[in-house]
Amino acid sequence: MVPETYLEDASGFRGYADRLLTPASTEEVSAILREASAAAIPVTLSGAGTGVTGGRCAQGGWLLSLEKFKTIEIHPGWARAGAGVPLNELQAAAAPTGQFYAPDPTEWTASVGGTIACNASGSRSFLYGSTRRHVLALTAVFASGEIRTFERGERVDFPLPALPLPQTTKNSAGYLLQPGMEWIDLLCGSEGTLAAVTEARLRLLPIPESMLSGVVFFAREERMLDAVEAWRGVEGLRMLESIDAVTLEIARPRYPEIPHDARAALLVEQIVGPEGCDAVVDAWVERLDTGGALGDASWFGENAADRERFRKFRHTLPEMVNDRVRRNGFQKLGSDFAVPFDRNREMYRFYRAKVDQDFSGKGTLYGHVGDGHVHVNLLPESPEEETTGKAIMLEFAREAVRLGGTVSAEHGLGKKKAHLLALQYTASQVESMKAVKRRLDPQWLLGRGTLFPAE
């Protein structure tokens, strides 16, 4: 019997499987996939379970966990990591060498393989971009059992169409398809439907010598949005995250030091350049004053302990939101939509109007506002509210696409949100993705039900 912990992800989505397999080598993965292919048995790849779209939740067949792939090697400028390595362990291994891995999803126990599967990003993606940008090589096992290692620069050796890309800084909706593209870019973000990635070589960056980080509070949400537009071009800024009033209210029991009159906040983090920290601090004092922020009540810090405190504050917010919705007895309804930044305020206001109208006090807006990628979370308390919330999420998805955006910026679509793919792409464009799937997985065995209905 497959343990229950393998049949659910962080969203509460559940699946079922006939058998759990935990290989410890790429050769074992190859043997398993050859056996499954011969018997036409579906295989679902399982990461750490931190995903929120049901991708790791099998719908029958075998569940293949890569949790034993824990190799970590740290070198100047790069690391070799197994698919099962949690990001926090990778960061801990790199830190003594003065290096770090740039992608930073909210859940640091996410695995390397899982973050490659959905092309994850996180708060620092404002400066560093998503996972795809930081993968230098990867080893993949296809459904046939074939093992291949792809280096950066190796191009896909069959024709691919050019699918339109949203005008956003982040996109994880379906396959990235462009003529002459590289294998790494195709497999990264394919959500375990094209191959099993067992190991990767990842780019490491030098830890900045000095940084200034802070949480800036505002008495009005519009002032916060003004500041986003004014501050987005600040040199060295690597984080620009927003928090709304409802989220702050949820956080207050654990963080009573949040200013009483705060109705919005921005989390900022800036690399201090040659001008020095004093000059950077002076610049922020002026920004807070001209931006109408609650300057005296805002939090700033220059050392690692402060940065860690603010990081925990940011990462605690979704945990507290999730805890509240679990107490309600319903699954959270969360968005992962992003729009081009010049439509950011328009999308934000669309979110705000609908949330205030139908989910007042039961909906939160927070996240990667600097990328036009704010997460909306609706917290239903009844079956009727859940039905209403699902309809609202579809409205949000359609509006994001209308504004030139994407239905998934960093989490992928998995099984839970696979229906959104047809909002962003035409039927013929989705068929182009399916053609790639059939070429690499003719029996449609890997990740059955993820991205596309089973064939």
VENTAWO-V477693 format. One line per field, one symbol per residue. ss: DSSP state (@ for helix, = for strand, . for the rest). psi: psi as a letter, one per 40 degrees, with the letter a starting at -180 (. if undefined). A space follows every 10 residues. Layout:
ss = ???
psi = ???
//
This chain:
ss = ...@@@.=.. ...=.=..== =....@@@@@ @@@@@@@@@. ..====.... ........=. .====..... .====..=== ==...=@@@@ @@@@@...== ...=...... =@@@@@@@.. .=..@@@@.. @@@@====== =.....==== =...=..... .......... .......... .=@@@@@... .....===== ===.==.... ========.. @@@@@@@@@@ @.....==== ====@@@@@@ @......... ...======= =.....@@@@ @@@@@@@@@@ ..=.@@@.== =..@@@@@@@ @@@@@@@@@@ @@@@@@@@.. ..==...=.. @@@@@@@@@@ @@@@@@@@.. ..======@@ @.======.. ..@@@@@@@@ @@@@@@@@@@ @@...=.... .......@@@ @@@@..@@@@ @@@@@@@@@@ .....=.... .....
psi = hhiddeeiae eehiaiidih hgieiddddd ddddddddef hihhhhbeee ieeedehifi aihhhfdege hhhhiheiih hidehidddd dddddeefii hdhgidheei iddddddefi cadeeddeai dddehdiihi hideehhihh ihehihfiii ihiihifiei hfhahhhihe iidddddhee ffedihhdii hihiihhidh ihiihhiiei dddddddddd edehhehehg iihidddddd edddgeehhd eheiihhihh hhaeeidddd dddddddddd efigddeihi ieiddddddd ddddeddddd ddddddddei iihiifiiii deeddddddd dddddddefh efhihiagde efghhhhhgi eidddddddd dddddddddd ddeeaiehde eidaddedee deddiidddd ddddddddde gdefdhfheh diii.
//
